[in-house]
Structures are given as C-alpha cells and as structure tokens.
Amino acid sequence: MKVFTLGYQNLSAELYVRSLINAGVNLVLDVREHAWSQRPAFIKSNLERSLRAAGIKYLHLRGAGNPSRNRKTARSAAECMRRYRKHLRDNRDCLNQVIEAVQSAERLGGVACLTCYERKPEDCHRSVLMEELIKLMPDLKPVHLEPSLELKKKVKNLGKPSLNASAFLAPQFLPFT
C-alpha cells in the first residue's frame, strides 16, 4: 500500500495542491502538532478549504506531530528524532489512527499523503513516523512527492500557474513569508 509524504516548505499553495492532485491523493493527513503556519495558506482552516475545493479530504492528526517540547529542548536533530520515536512508542493510538486513515483512503480508491512543513523527509519527523508505521504495517510503501505544475486532472478554482507556483524551480523568486 502506497503512502505519499509532502512538505510544503518553499512551495506555493497552488503547487502543493496540484502535486497532490497529480498523485491521486484523496486524503491529506496533517501530522503537525499544531496546524498553524507563518504562511497563511497552510494554516489548518485555509489548507482544509483549498484541499476541499480540489476534492481532497483533510484530517489533522495532532498526536502524530512532533511535540514542541521535543523540538525546543533537543540539542540536535538526532536527539529530537529519538525523542519523537519515544513519543510514538508511548502513544500507539496515534499510529493506529494514521493506519486507519491510510486504509480508508485506499478503500475509497485513492491514496493518503502525510504532510507538514519540512521539504526533505529525512529532515522531518515524517521519516520517523513512516519507520514506525512500517513496523506495524510492513506492506506500506512511502513515496515522497516531487512537486509538479503539470495538471493531470482538471480542478476548478486553481487557475493558471502563478509566479509563486513556479518558485520551486527558481529559488530567487521564493516568497519568504
């Protein structure tokens, strides 16, 4: 069973949503502890609205997020990930929630995507989350999505690519908001 991951770092909301559509994602699992962002398009309510307009369901799984106490007090990224792994082992319910959601997406003929901020999965708690999920569900196949502007499926309200939508290809144009 395939599961995608996608971090929104340096992506416009349009490129993010188009990438999900192109991959056939029908459910986004927001695995941030707090579904808030300094980038308004990725605040929970705005993200959920954009996804709904594209025919994609949204589910915030707070328990699967890396607790802020881990992130704020760890002396290194490795320590932060060790603490997160312990958090998952101590909170097996969140792993079961993710598995149920992934299976639900597949039953509906689509695929789920774990999402948070970090672009590279190896720099993100998503990689640890996937490792722990695979222990419980060995047939799980994680795939990190690479953003794509090419729209394979028509969706209303997405419009034409904007300058920010192509920013992923031209870093000098990235909006640092």
DRENNUGU-154529 format. One record per atom (N, C-alpha, C): residue number from 1; atom name; y, x, z. Coordinates in Angstrom, 3 decimals, decimal comma, m for minus. Atoms other than C-alpha are relative to their C-alpha. Layout:
! residues N
[NUM; "CA"; [Y; X; Z]]
...
! end
This chain:
! residues 177
[1; "N"; [m1,174; 0,843; 0,000]]
[1; "CA"; [0,000; 0,000; 0,000]]
[1; "C"; [1,242; 0,892; 0,000]]
[2; "N"; [m1,206; m0,797; 0,153]]
[2; "CA"; [3,351; 1,426; m1,077]]
[2; "C"; [1,112; m0,502; 0,920]]
[3; "N"; [m1,202; 0,302; m0,776]]
[3; "CA"; [6,426; 1,556; 1,177]]
[3; "C"; [1,068; 0,979; m0,447]]
[4; "N"; [m1,116; m0,849; 0,399]]
[4; "CA"; [9,763; 2,847; m0,010]]
[4; "C"; [0,855; 0,347; 1,208]]
[5; "N"; [m1,060; m0,323; m0,954]]
[5; "CA"; [12,433; 4,613; 2,020]]
[5; "C"; [1,239; 0,315; m0,811]]
[6; "N"; [m1,268; m0,291; 0,669]]
[6; "CA"; [16,098; 4,912; 1,108]]
[6; "C"; [1,095; 0,126; 1,040]]
[7; "N"; [m1,171; m0,209; m0,843]]
[7; "CA"; [19,044; 6,388; 2,970]]
[7; "C"; [1,245; m0,224; m0,834]]
[8; "N"; [m1,194; 0,350; 0,776]]
[8; "CA"; [22,491; 5,183; 1,951]]
[8; "C"; [1,074; 1,091; m0,012]]
[9; "N"; [m0,971; m1,093; m0,036]]
[9; "CA"; [24,286; 8,491; 2,600]]
[9; "C"; [0,445; 0,349; m1,427]]
[10; "N"; [m0,624; m0,343; 1,284]]
[10; "CA"; [26,662; 9,198; m0,328]]
[10; "C"; [m0,298; m0,978; m1,131]]
[11; "N"; [0,243; 1,001; 1,035]]
[11; "CA"; [25,613; 6,039; m2,193]]
[11; "C"; [1,013; m1,128; 0,121]]
[12; "N"; [m0,801; 1,216; m0,038]]
[12; "CA"; [27,849; 3,151; m3,163]]
[12; "C"; [m0,953; m1,157; 0,306]]
[13; "N"; [0,831; 1,175; m0,278]]
[13; "CA"; [26,624; m0,275; m2,123]]
[13; "C"; [m0,664; m0,490; m1,282]]
[14; "N"; [0,564; 0,455; 1,270]]
[14; "CA"; [26,113; m1,161; m5,786]]
[14; "C"; [m1,192; 0,858; m0,422]]
[15; "N"; [1,100; m0,886; 0,381]]
[15; "CA"; [23,952; 1,894; m6,499]]
[15; "C"; [m1,191; m0,197; 0,940]]
[16; "N"; [1,046; 0,248; m0,993]]
[16; "CA"; [21,995; 1,261; m3,298]]
[16; "C"; [m0,798; m1,258; m0,366]]
[17; "N"; [0,669; 1,267; 0,302]]
[17; "CA"; [21,229; m2,375; m4,203]]
[17; "C"; [m0,731; 0,080; m1,341]]
[18; "N"; [0,657; m0,115; 1,311]]
[18; "CA"; [20,460; m1,583; m7,856]]
[18; "C"; [m1,283; 0,823; 0,103]]
[19; "N"; [1,199; m0,831; m0,176]]
[19; "CA"; [17,989; 1,093; m6,759]]
[19; "C"; [m1,134; m0,816; 0,612]]
[20; "N"; [1,006; 0,872; m0,618]]
[20; "CA"; [16,181; m1,453; m4,589]]
[20; "C"; [m0,557; m0,994; m1,016]]
[21; "N"; [0,425; 0,958; 1,025]]
[21; "CA"; [16,076; m3,995; m7,406]]
[21; "C"; [m0,934; 0,688; m0,993]]
[22; "N"; [0,799; m0,736; 0,985]]
[22; "CA"; [14,748; m1,406; m9,869]]
[22; "C"; [m1,396; 0,320; 0,515]]
[23; "N"; [1,291; m0,353; m0,592]]
[23; "CA"; [11,942; m0,515; m7,452]]
[23; "C"; [m0,857; m1,225; 0,312]]
[24; "N"; [0,759; 1,212; m0,303]]
[24; "CA"; [10,886; m4,140; m6,985]]
[24; "C"; [m0,046; m0,321; 1,479]]
[25; "N"; [m0,056; 0,261; m1,442]]
[25; "CA"; [11,855; m4,205; m3,304]]
[25; "C"; [0,379; m1,457; 0,232]]
[26; "N"; [m0,343; 1,371; m0,366]]
[26; "CA"; [11,845; m7,699; m1,825]]
[26; "C"; [0,347; m0,137; 1,483]]
[27; "N"; [m0,330; 0,018; m1,419]]
[27; "CA"; [12,406; m6,751; 1,825]]
[27; "C"; [0,520; 1,365; 0,432]]
[28; "N"; [m0,563; m1,220; m0,568]]
[28; "CA"; [14,690; m4,150; 3,392]]
[28; "C"; [m0,163; m0,067; 1,508]]
[29; "N"; [0,180; m0,126; m1,448]]
[29; "CA"; [13,732; m3,047; 6,888]]
[29; "C"; [0,998; 1,031; 0,497]]
[30; "N"; [m1,047; m0,866; m0,526]]
[30; "CA"; [16,807; m1,621; 8,560]]
[30; "C"; [m0,519; 0,607; 1,297]]
[31; "N"; [0,592; m0,660; m1,161]]
[31; "CA"; [15,439; 0,938; 11,013]]
[31; "C"; [1,028; 0,840; 0,761]]
[32; "N"; [m1,034; m0,609; m0,845]]
[32; "CA"; [18,737; 1,931; 12,603]]
[32; "C"; [m0,024; m0,712; 1,351]]
[33; "N"; [m0,070; 0,654; m1,311]]
[33; "CA"; [19,036; 1,310; 16,326]]
[33; "C"; [1,131; m1,036; m0,005]]
[34; "N"; [m1,155; 0,895; 0,121]]
[34; "CA"; [22,460; m0,216; 15,703]]
[34; "C"; [0,337; m0,114; m1,476]]
[35; "N"; [m0,247; 0,216; 1,428]]
[35; "CA"; [23,002; m1,742; 12,263]]
[35; "C"; [1,502; m0,047; m0,261]]
[36; "N"; [m1,447; m0,151; 0,159]]
[36; "CA"; [26,580; m0,536; 12,145]]
[36; "C"; [0,248; 1,273; m0,783]]
[37; "N"; [m0,340; m1,180; 0,786]]
[37; "CA"; [28,275; 1,954; 9,870]]
[37; "C"; [1,509; 0,126; m0,091]]
[38; "N"; [m1,417; m0,206; 0,277]]
[38; "CA"; [31,666; 3,506; 9,306]]
[38; "C"; [0,323; m0,434; m1,429]]
[39; "N"; [m0,157; 0,496; 1,367]]
[39; "CA"; [31,116; 2,336; 5,736]]
[39; "C"; [m0,266; m1,506; 0,026]]
[40; "N"; [0,119; 1,447; m0,178]]
[40; "CA"; [31,770; m1,429; 5,790]]
[40; "C"; [m1,133; m0,659; m0,786]]
[41; "N"; [1,061; 0,624; 0,802]]
[41; "CA"; [29,261; m2,237; 3,018]]
[41; "C"; [m1,360; 0,093; 0,676]]
[42; "N"; [1,302; m0,216; m0,625]]
[42; "CA"; [26,445; m1,011; 5,279]]
[42; "C"; [m0,061; m0,493; 1,448]]
[43; "N"; [0,062; 0,711; m1,275]]
[43; "CA"; [27,325; m2,974; 8,401]]
[43; "C"; [m0,966; m1,174; m0,199]]
[44; "N"; [1,089; 0,986; 0,104]]
[44; "CA"; [24,493; m5,423; 9,101]]
[44; "C"; [0,371; m1,253; m0,787]]
[45; "N"; [m0,329; 1,275; 0,657]]
[45; "CA"; [26,242; m8,656; 8,032]]
[45; "C"; [0,349; 0,197; m1,466]]
[46; "N"; [m0,373; m0,257; 1,392]]
[46; "CA"; [27,701; m7,153; 4,851]]
[46; "C"; [m1,207; 0,432; m0,829]]
[47; "N"; [1,195; m0,456; 0,697]]
[47; "CA"; [24,472; m5,413; 3,896]]
[47; "C"; [m0,940; m1,179; m0,257]]
[48; "N"; [0,878; 1,164; 0,139]]
[48; "CA"; [22,457; m8,558; 4,513]]
[48; "C"; [0,506; m0,937; m1,096]]
[49; "N"; [m0,602; 0,874; 1,022]]
[49; "CA"; [24,876; m10,581; 2,338]]
[49; "C"; [m0,221; 0,567; m1,404]]
[50; "N"; [0,190; m0,641; 1,312]]
[50; "CA"; [24,688; m8,076; m0,546]]
[50; "C"; [m1,451; m0,080; m0,447]]
[51; "N"; [1,424; 0,046; 0,333]]
[51; "CA"; [20,906; m7,970; m0,404]]
[51; "C"; [m0,429; m1,427; m0,354]]
[52; "N"; [0,348; 1,404; 0,263]]
[52; "CA"; [20,613; m11,760; m0,255]]
[52; "C"; [0,462; m0,405; m1,404]]
[53; "N"; [m0,522; 0,305; 1,341]]
[53; "CA"; [22,804; m12,027; m3,399]]
[53; "C"; [m0,895; 0,584; m1,088]]
[54; "N"; [0,910; m0,650; 0,958]]
[54; "CA"; [20,276; m9,724; m5,112]]
[54; "C"; [m1,431; m0,512; 0,130]]
[55; "N"; [1,347; 0,562; m0,163]]
[55; "CA"; [17,290; m11,783; m3,937]]
[55; "C"; [m0,902; 0,839; 0,886]]
[56; "N"; [0,766; m0,882; m0,886]]
[56; "CA"; [16,206; m9,250; m1,303]]
[56; "C"; [0,218; m0,448; 1,443]]
[57; "N"; [m0,105; 0,365; m1,417]]
[57; "CA"; [15,447; m10,214; 2,293]]
[57; "C"; [0,347; 1,234; 0,822]]
[58; "N"; [m0,438; m1,068; m0,897]]
[58; "CA"; [16,824; m8,162; 5,182]]
[58; "C"; [m0,543; m0,279; 1,390]]
[59; "N"; [0,482; 0,127; m1,374]]
[59; "CA"; [15,312; m7,520; 8,589]]
[59; "C"; [0,417; 1,246; 0,771]]
[60; "N"; [m0,398; m1,116; m0,857]]
[60; "CA"; [16,855; m5,348; 11,296]]
[60; "C"; [m1,056; 0,163; 1,086]]
[61; "N"; [1,018; m0,305; m1,011]]
[61; "CA"; [14,164; m3,698; 13,435]]
[61; "C"; [0,563; 1,055; 0,957]]
[62; "N"; [m0,694; m0,883; m0,940]]
[62; "CA"; [16,233; m2,224; 16,250]]
[62; "C"; [m0,950; 0,951; 0,732]]
[63; "N"; [0,956; m0,806; m0,750]]
[63; "CA"; [13,168; m0,960; 18,135]]
[63; "C"; [m0,526; 1,193; m0,772]]
[64; "N"; [0,461; m1,115; 0,828]]
[64; "CA"; [12,262; 1,295; 15,211]]
[64; "C"; [1,093; 1,055; m0,183]]
[65; "N"; [m1,100; m0,959; 0,098]]
[65; "CA"; [15,645; 3,018; 15,429]]
[65; "C"; [m0,166; 1,140; 0,989]]
[66; "N"; [0,018; m1,156; m0,894]]
[66; "CA"; [16,070; 6,436; 16,990]]
[66; "C"; [1,045; m0,250; 1,090]]
[67; "N"; [m0,953; 0,328; m1,068]]
[67; "CA"; [17,651; 5,717; 20,403]]
[67; "C"; [1,158; 0,996; 0,078]]
[68; "N"; [m1,195; m0,848; m0,036]]
[68; "CA"; [21,183; 7,035; 20,759]]
[68; "C"; [m0,114; 1,093; 1,064]]
[69; "N"; [0,149; m1,038; m1,028]]
[69; "CA"; [20,238; 8,896; 23,950]]
[69; "C"; [m0,768; 1,203; m0,553]]
[70; "N"; [0,708; m1,114; 0,651]]
[70; "CA"; [17,820; 10,973; 21,828]]
[70; "C"; [0,960; 0,812; m0,867]]
[71; "N"; [m0,892; m0,662; 0,960]]
[71; "CA"; [20,412; 11,745; 19,185]]
[71; "C"; [1,132; 0,749; 0,694]]
[72; "N"; [m1,188; m0,573; m0,639]]
[72; "CA"; [23,246; 12,500; 21,594]]
[72; "C"; [m0,304; 1,171; 0,929]]
[73; "N"; [0,288; m1,045; m0,993]]
[73; "CA"; [21,434; 14,795; 24,034]]
[73; "C"; [m0,977; 1,064; m0,477]]
[74; "N"; [0,946; m1,007; 0,507]]
[74; "CA"; [18,905; 16,672; 21,889]]
[74; "C"; [0,760; 1,263; m0,392]]
[75; "N"; [m0,639; m1,281; 0,322]]
[75; "CA"; [19,699; 20,356; 21,429]]
[75; "C"; [m0,260; 0,432; m1,437]]
[76; "N"; [0,319; m0,340; 1,386]]
[76; "CA"; [18,156; 20,467; 17,957]]
[76; "C"; [m0,571; m1,226; m0,690]]
[77; "N"; [0,606; 1,095; 0,768]]
[77; "CA"; [16,926; 18,219; 15,183]]
[77; "C"; [m1,476; m0,144; 0,353]]
[78; "N"; [1,429; 0,034; m0,348]]
[78; "CA"; [13,350; 19,167; 16,064]]
[78; "C"; [m0,220; m0,705; 1,338]]
[79; "N"; [0,114; 0,659; m1,306]]
[79; "CA"; [13,860; 18,104; 19,679]]
[79; "C"; [0,263; m1,498; m0,129]]
[80; "N"; [m0,324; 1,408; 0,218]]
[80; "CA"; [15,425; 14,844; 18,538]]
[80; "C"; [m1,202; m0,728; m0,602]]
[81; "N"; [1,167; 0,626; 0,631]]
[81; "CA"; [12,398; 14,104; 16,332]]
[81; "C"; [m1,187; m0,073; 0,951]]
[82; "N"; [1,065; 0,057; m1,022]]
[82; "CA"; [9,969; 14,992; 19,157]]
[82; "C"; [0,247; m1,175; 0,953]]
[83; "N"; [m0,343; 1,105; m0,894]]
[83; "CA"; [11,795; 12,551; 21,418]]
[83; "C"; [m0,222; m1,350; m0,679]]
[84; "N"; [0,202; 1,254; 0,736]]
[84; "CA"; [11,700; 9,878; 18,719]]
[84; "C"; [m1,491; m0,314; m0,119]]
[85; "N"; [1,449; 0,198; 0,086]]
[85; "CA"; [7,953; 10,371; 18,255]]
[85; "C"; [m0,518; m0,564; 1,331]]
[86; "N"; [0,390; 0,513; m1,319]]
[86; "CA"; [7,533; 9,831; 22,009]]
[86; "C"; [0,468; m1,450; 0,168]]
[87; "N"; [m0,527; 1,370; m0,061]]
[87; "CA"; [9,733; 6,731; 21,786]]
[87; "C"; [m0,951; m0,963; m0,725]]
[88; "N"; [0,908; 0,860; 0,761]]
[88; "CA"; [7,400; 5,312; 19,124]]
[88; "C"; [m1,336; m0,176; 0,718]]
[89; "N"; [1,279; 0,089; m0,721]]
[89; "CA"; [4,290; 6,103; 21,145]]
[89; "C"; [0,121; m0,886; 1,227]]
[90; "N"; [m0,231; 0,833; m1,179]]
[90; "CA"; [5,818; 4,387; 24,172]]
[90; "C"; [0,346; m1,444; m0,367]]
[91; "N"; [m0,429; 1,328; 0,462]]
[91; "CA"; [6,899; 1,375; 22,079]]
[91; "C"; [m0,797; m0,416; m1,233]]
[92; "N"; [0,884; 0,314; 1,126]]
[92; "CA"; [3,917; 0,499; 19,896]]
[92; "C"; [0,336; m1,330; m0,669]]
[93; "N"; [m0,353; 1,297; 0,587]]
[93; "CA"; [5,238; m3,024; 19,370]]
[93; "C"; [0,887; 0,160; m1,224]]
[94; "N"; [m0,888; m0,167; 1,152]]
[94; "CA"; [7,922; m1,722; 17,027]]
[94; "C"; [m0,796; 0,441; m1,229]]
[95; "N"; [0,845; m0,410; 1,124]]
[95; "CA"; [5,252; m0,042; 14,865]]
[95; "C"; [m0,751; m1,198; m0,573]]
[96; "N"; [0,698; 1,206; 0,453]]
[96; "CA"; [3,313; m3,298; 14,720]]
[96; "C"; [0,937; m0,929; m0,759]]
[97; "N"; [m0,984; 0,828; 0,706]]
[97; "CA"; [6,495; m5,145; 13,687]]
[97; "C"; [0,245; 0,532; m1,407]]
[98; "N"; [m0,212; m0,595; 1,323]]
[98; "CA"; [7,049; m2,709; 10,831]]
[98; "C"; [m1,201; m0,281; m0,888]]
[99; "N"; [1,219; 0,245; 0,780]]
[99; "CA"; [3,435; m3,036; 9,682]]
[99; "C"; [m0,073; m1,455; m0,448]]
[100; "N"; [0,027; 1,426; 0,359]]
[100; "CA"; [3,609; m6,843; 9,771]]
[100; "C"; [1,001; m0,307; m1,107]]
[101; "N"; [m1,028; 0,244; 1,014]]
[101; "CA"; [6,834; m6,813; 7,746]]
[101; "C"; [m0,404; 0,588; m1,359]]
[102; "N"; [0,459; m0,643; 1,239]]
[102; "CA"; [5,406; m4,383; 5,151]]
[102; "C"; [m1,093; m0,846; m0,651]]
[103; "N"; [1,078; 0,838; 0,526]]
[103; "CA"; [2,297; m6,539; 4,769]]
[103; "C"; [0,530; m1,330; m0,522]]
[104; "N"; [m0,610; 1,252; 0,442]]
[104; "CA"; [4,419; m9,676; 4,476]]
[104; "C"; [0,674; 0,177; m1,357]]
[105; "N"; [m0,651; m0,272; 1,282]]
[105; "CA"; [6,466; m8,120; 1,662]]
[105; "C"; [m1,033; 0,090; m1,117]]
[106; "N"; [1,047; m0,148; 1,013]]
[106; "CA"; [3,278; m7,219; m0,186]]
[106; "C"; [m0,643; m1,350; m0,337]]
[107; "N"; [0,588; 1,327; 0,249]]
[107; "CA"; [1,818; m10,715; 0,238]]
[107; "C"; [0,888; m0,840; m0,926]]
[108; "N"; [m0,947; 0,738; 0,843]]
[108; "CA"; [4,962; m12,036; m1,477]]
[108; "C"; [0,184; 0,662; m1,366]]
[109; "N"; [m0,034; m0,631; 1,312]]
[109; "CA"; [4,353; m9,749; m4,445]]
[109; "C"; [1,016; 1,099; m0,171]]
[110; "N"; [m0,997; m1,063; 0,078]]
[110; "CA"; [6,890; m7,092; m3,600]]
[110; "C"; [m0,370; 1,168; 0,873]]
[111; "N"; [0,202; m1,178; m0,831]]
[111; "CA"; [7,332; m4,038; m1,505]]
[111; "C"; [1,190; 0,111; 0,959]]
[112; "N"; [m1,050; m0,187; m0,998]]
[112; "CA"; [9,314; m3,188; 1,626]]
[112; "C"; [0,623; 1,386; m0,149]]
[113; "N"; [m0,707; m1,283; m0,001]]
[113; "CA"; [11,857; m0,404; 1,984]]
[113; "C"; [0,621; 0,220; 1,369]]
[114; "N"; [m0,628; m0,390; m1,266]]
[114; "CA"; [12,755; 1,341; 5,244]]
[114; "C"; [1,328; 0,647; m0,329]]
[115; "N"; [m1,317; m0,557; 0,314]]
[115; "CA"; [16,439; 2,162; 5,309]]
[115; "C"; [0,771; 0,374; 1,248]]
[116; "N"; [m1,003; m0,393; m0,981]]
[116; "CA"; [19,005; 3,950; 7,400]]
[116; "C"; [0,995; 0,910; m0,720]]
[117; "N"; [m1,087; m0,775; 0,591]]
[117; "CA"; [21,754; 6,500; 6,802]]
[117; "C"; [m0,446; 1,236; m0,782]]
[118; "N"; [0,267; m1,310; 0,582]]
[118; "CA"; [20,283; 9,938; 6,044]]
[118; "C"; [m0,649; m0,092; m1,369]]
[119; "N"; [0,493; 0,029; 1,375]]
[119; "CA"; [19,693; 10,534; 2,359]]
[119; "C"; [m1,393; 0,625; m0,115]]
[120; "N"; [1,278; m0,705; 0,099]]
[120; "CA"; [16,855; 13,051; 2,732]]
[120; "C"; [m0,927; m0,479; 1,116]]
[121; "N"; [0,900; 0,525; m1,035]]
[121; "CA"; [13,854; 11,547; 4,515]]
[121; "C"; [m0,428; 1,060; 1,016]]
[122; "N"; [0,411; m1,057; m0,935]]
[122; "CA"; [12,926; 14,923; 6,049]]
[122; "C"; [1,063; 0,275; 1,060]]
[123; "N"; [m1,080; m0,164; m0,981]]
[123; "CA"; [16,309; 14,915; 7,860]]
[123; "C"; [0,156; m1,239; 0,873]]
[124; "N"; [m0,176; 1,316; m0,597]]
[124; "CA"; [15,733; 11,438; 9,186]]
[124; "C"; [m1,213; m0,429; 0,814]]
[125; "N"; [1,097; 0,538; m0,800]]
[125; "CA"; [13,669; 9,610; 11,763]]
[125; "C"; [m0,957; m0,847; m0,834]]
[126; "N"; [0,918; 0,764; 0,867]]
[126; "CA"; [12,190; 7,604; 8,856]]
[126; "C"; [m1,280; 0,781; m0,271]]
[127; "N"; [1,198; m0,811; 0,279]]
[127; "CA"; [9,841; 10,528; 8,192]]
[127; "C"; [m0,974; m0,056; 1,176]]
[128; "N"; [0,851; 0,091; m1,192]]
[128; "CA"; [8,525; 10,443; 11,774]]
[128; "C"; [m0,594; m1,405; 0,101]]
[129; "N"; [0,475; 1,380; m0,026]]
[129; "CA"; [8,271; 6,665; 11,629]]
[129; "C"; [m1,147; m0,177; m0,994]]
[130; "N"; [1,061; 0,108; 1,005]]
[130; "CA"; [6,216; 6,918; 8,426]]
[130; "C"; [m1,269; 0,713; 0,469]]
[131; "N"; [1,182; m0,725; m0,507]]
[131; "CA"; [3,906; 9,534; 10,002]]
[131; "C"; [m0,762; m0,847; 1,010]]
[132; "N"; [0,639; 0,823; m1,026]]
[132; "CA"; [3,216; 7,243; 12,942]]
[132; "C"; [m0,613; m1,266; m0,601]]
[133; "N"; [0,545; 1,188; 0,663]]
[133; "CA"; [2,718; 4,211; 10,678]]
[133; "C"; [m1,286; 0,336; m0,742]]
[134; "N"; [1,184; m0,413; 0,752]]
[134; "CA"; [0,211; 6,115; 8,530]]
[134; "C"; [m1,193; 0,208; 0,930]]
[135; "N"; [1,098; m0,142; m0,966]]
[135; "CA"; [m1,835; 6,902; 11,652]]
[135; "C"; [m0,661; m1,352; 0,276]]
[136; "N"; [0,518; 1,345; m0,258]]
[136; "CA"; [m2,213; 3,152; 12,180]]
[136; "C"; [m0,496; m0,687; m1,266]]
[137; "N"; [0,300; 0,642; 1,275]]
[137; "CA"; [m2,472; 2,264; 8,508]]
[137; "C"; [m0,131; 1,090; m1,069]]
[138; "N"; [0,172; m1,167; 0,873]]
[138; "CA"; [m3,927; 5,196; 6,510]]
[138; "C"; [0,219; m0,243; m1,492]]
[139; "N"; [m0,210; 0,265; 1,421]]
[139; "CA"; [m3,584; 3,435; 3,141]]
[139; "C"; [1,478; m0,141; m0,378]]
[140; "N"; [m1,433; 0,078; 0,249]]
[140; "CA"; [0,217; 3,402; 3,468]]
[140; "C"; [0,454; 1,205; m0,822]]
[141; "N"; [m0,487; m1,058; 0,887]]
[141; "CA"; [1,905; 5,414; 0,693]]
[141; "C"; [1,528; m0,018; m0,021]]
[142; "N"; [m1,462; m0,029; m0,004]]
[142; "CA"; [5,543; 6,346; 1,418]]
[142; "C"; [0,559; 0,623; m1,283]]
[143; "N"; [m0,681; m0,501; 1,191]]
[143; "CA"; [7,839; 6,856; m1,575]]
[143; "C"; [1,496; m0,053; 0,271]]
[144; "N"; [m1,444; m0,021; m0,166]]
[144; "CA"; [11,436; 7,979; m1,227]]
[144; "C"; [0,648; m0,373; m1,329]]
[145; "N"; [m0,670; 0,458; 1,214]]
[145; "CA"; [13,584; 6,131; m3,748]]
[145; "C"; [1,094; 0,960; m0,418]]
[146; "N"; [m1,116; m0,736; 0,578]]
[146; "CA"; [15,838; 8,093; m6,018]]
[146; "C"; [0,901; m1,036; m0,659]]
[147; "N"; [m0,918; 1,005; 0,535]]
[147; "CA"; [18,930; 6,041; m6,863]]
[147; "C"; [0,057; 0,018; m1,526]]
[148; "N"; [m0,075; 0,144; 1,446]]
[148; "CA"; [19,214; 4,722; m10,393]]
[148; "C"; [1,001; m1,093; m0,347]]
[149; "N"; [m0,974; 0,993; 0,446]]
[149; "CA"; [22,097; 2,950; m12,111]]
[149; "C"; [m0,579; m0,963; m1,022]]
[150; "N"; [0,579; 0,849; 1,031]]
[150; "CA"; [19,925; 1,554; m14,885]]
[150; "C"; [m0,562; m1,257; 0,655]]
[151; "N"; [0,435; 1,262; m0,578]]
[151; "CA"; [19,428; m2,091; m14,084]]
[151; "C"; [m1,165; m0,547; m0,807]]
[152; "N"; [1,206; 0,465; 0,680]]
[152; "CA"; [15,892; m3,148; m14,963]]
[152; "C"; [m0,154; m1,511; 0,091]]
[153; "N"; [0,085; 1,442; m0,209]]
[153; "CA"; [16,338; m6,708; m13,704]]
[153; "C"; [1,427; m0,511; 0,161]]
[154; "N"; [m1,355; 0,541; m0,093]]
[154; "CA"; [19,460; m8,836; m14,148]]
[154; "C"; [0,177; m0,747; 1,319]]
[155; "N"; [m0,355; 0,673; m1,241]]
[155; "CA"; [21,106; m9,975; m10,960]]
[155; "C"; [1,473; m0,329; m0,075]]
[156; "N"; [m1,408; 0,372; 0,078]]
[156; "CA"; [24,341; m11,914; m10,823]]
[156; "C"; [0,784; 0,638; 1,134]]
[157; "N"; [m0,961; m0,517; m0,979]]
[157; "CA"; [27,362; m10,639; m8,903]]
[157; "C"; [m0,057; 1,512; 0,205]]
[158; "N"; [m0,008; m1,446; m0,175]]
[158; "CA"; [26,590; m6,936; m9,340]]
[158; "C"; [0,988; 0,673; m0,934]]
[159; "N"; [m1,007; m0,549; 0,891]]
[159; "CA"; [28,926; m6,347; m12,279]]
[159; "C"; [m0,413; 1,295; m0,653]]
[160; "N"; [0,242; m1,270; 0,675]]
[160; "CA"; [29,263; m3,098; m14,163]]
[160; "C"; [0,095; 1,143; 1,008]]
[161; "N"; [m0,092; m1,148; m0,903]]
[161; "CA"; [28,835; 0,330; m12,568]]
[161; "C"; [1,452; 0,396; 0,235]]
[162; "N"; [m1,345; m0,435; m0,349]]
[162; "CA"; [31,971; 1,482; m10,771]]
[162; "C"; [0,006; 1,513; 0,144]]
[163; "N"; [m0,109; m1,435; m0,219]]
[163; "CA"; [33,272; 4,990; m10,210]]
[163; "C"; [m0,861; 0,414; 1,188]]
[164; "N"; [0,801; m0,327; m1,175]]
[164; "CA"; [31,650; 4,949; m6,773]]
[164; "C"; [m1,487; m0,114; m0,267]]
[165; "N"; [1,419; 0,171; 0,295]]
[165; "CA"; [28,343; 3,765; m8,240]]
[165; "C"; [m0,585; 1,255; m0,622]]
[166; "N"; [0,516; m1,209; 0,624]]
[166; "CA"; [28,038; 6,963; m10,244]]
[166; "C"; [0,316; 1,236; 0,824]]
[167; "N"; [m0,408; m1,135; m0,828]]
[167; "CA"; [29,353; 9,142; m7,427]]
[167; "C"; [m1,175; 0,872; 0,394]]
[168; "N"; [1,175; m0,769; m0,383]]
[168; "CA"; [25,828; 10,188; m6,551]]
[168; "C"; [m0,259; 1,127; m0,999]]
[169; "N"; [0,187; m1,009; 1,026]]
[169; "CA"; [25,799; 12,106; m9,820]]
[169; "C"; [1,178; 0,968; m0,071]]
[170; "N"; [m1,207; m0,829; 0,060]]
[170; "CA"; [29,321; 13,511; m9,406]]
[170; "C"; [0,615; 0,091; 1,389]]
[171; "N"; [m0,431; m0,073; m1,398]]
[171; "CA"; [29,911; 14,623; m5,800]]
[171; "C"; [1,511; 0,065; 0,206]]
[172; "N"; [m1,449; m0,085; m0,189]]
[172; "CA"; [33,606; 15,295; m6,381]]
[172; "C"; [0,646; m1,369; 0,091]]
[173; "N"; [m0,553; 1,344; m0,046]]
[173; "CA"; [34,105; 11,519; m6,666]]
[173; "C"; [m0,492; m0,810; 1,197]]
[174; "N"; [0,569; 0,736; m1,121]]
[174; "CA"; [32,278; 10,569; m3,463]]
[174; "C"; [1,081; m0,543; 0,907]]
[175; "N"; [m0,941; 0,563; m0,978]]
[175; "CA"; [34,158; 8,198; m1,174]]
[175; "C"; [m0,433; 0,428; 1,400]]
[176; "N"; [0,351; m0,444; m1,354]]
[176; "CA"; [34,183; 9,789; 2,272]]
[176; "C"; [0,637; m0,909; 1,007]]
[177; "N"; [m0,520; 1,006; m0,933]]
[177; "CA"; [34,789; 6,643; 4,264]]
[177; "C"; [m1,028; m0,315; 1,019]]
! end
